[in-house]
Amino acid sequence: MPYVIAAACIDITDKSCMEECPVDCIYEGDRKMYINPTLCIDCGACEPVCPVEAISQDRRVSDDQHDFVADNARFFTALLPGRGEPIGTALGATELGRVGVDTELVSNYEVT
């Protein structure tokens, strides 16, 4: 089961998770980080270093955060604003660099 990053990461983007990921599958959007579910090896190294506890296995995401499971995958498969093609799985996060855009869910999400 891949790990996902939920709402607590929005507008925080600490990046500690990126430093711990052994397969370079955590990407930086504009307001939030995203884990590529195809590349994630389910090692869990990212989860304990997240200062806001936004990371969990997809099957353990709380009910009120369940939309982030599909949205995390959508970041890699949908055509995001300003991009000519989906991110996909061709490049690791470090090679691709900061993406600088988010999915619609995250772009419109109001942090309370």
CORFENKA-V631843 format. One record per run of one state. SS is the DSSP state (a for helix, b for strand, c for the rest). FROM is the first residue (numbers start at 1). LEN is the number of residues. If there is no record, write none. Layout:
ss=SS from=FROM len=LEN
ss=SS from=FROM len=LEN
//
This chain:
ss=c from=1 len=2
ss=b from=3 len=3
ss=c from=6 len=1
ss=a from=7 len=3
ss=c from=10 len=6
ss=a from=16 len=5
ss=c from=21 len=5
ss=b from=26 len=3
ss=c from=29 len=4
ss=b from=33 len=3
ss=c from=36 len=11
ss=a from=47 len=3
ss=c from=50 len=5
ss=b from=55 len=3
ss=a from=58 len=3
ss=c from=61 len=2
ss=a from=63 len=3
ss=c from=66 len=1
ss=a from=67 len=11
ss=c from=78 len=15
ss=a from=93 len=4
ss=c from=97 len=7
ss=a from=104 len=5
ss=c from=109 len=4
//
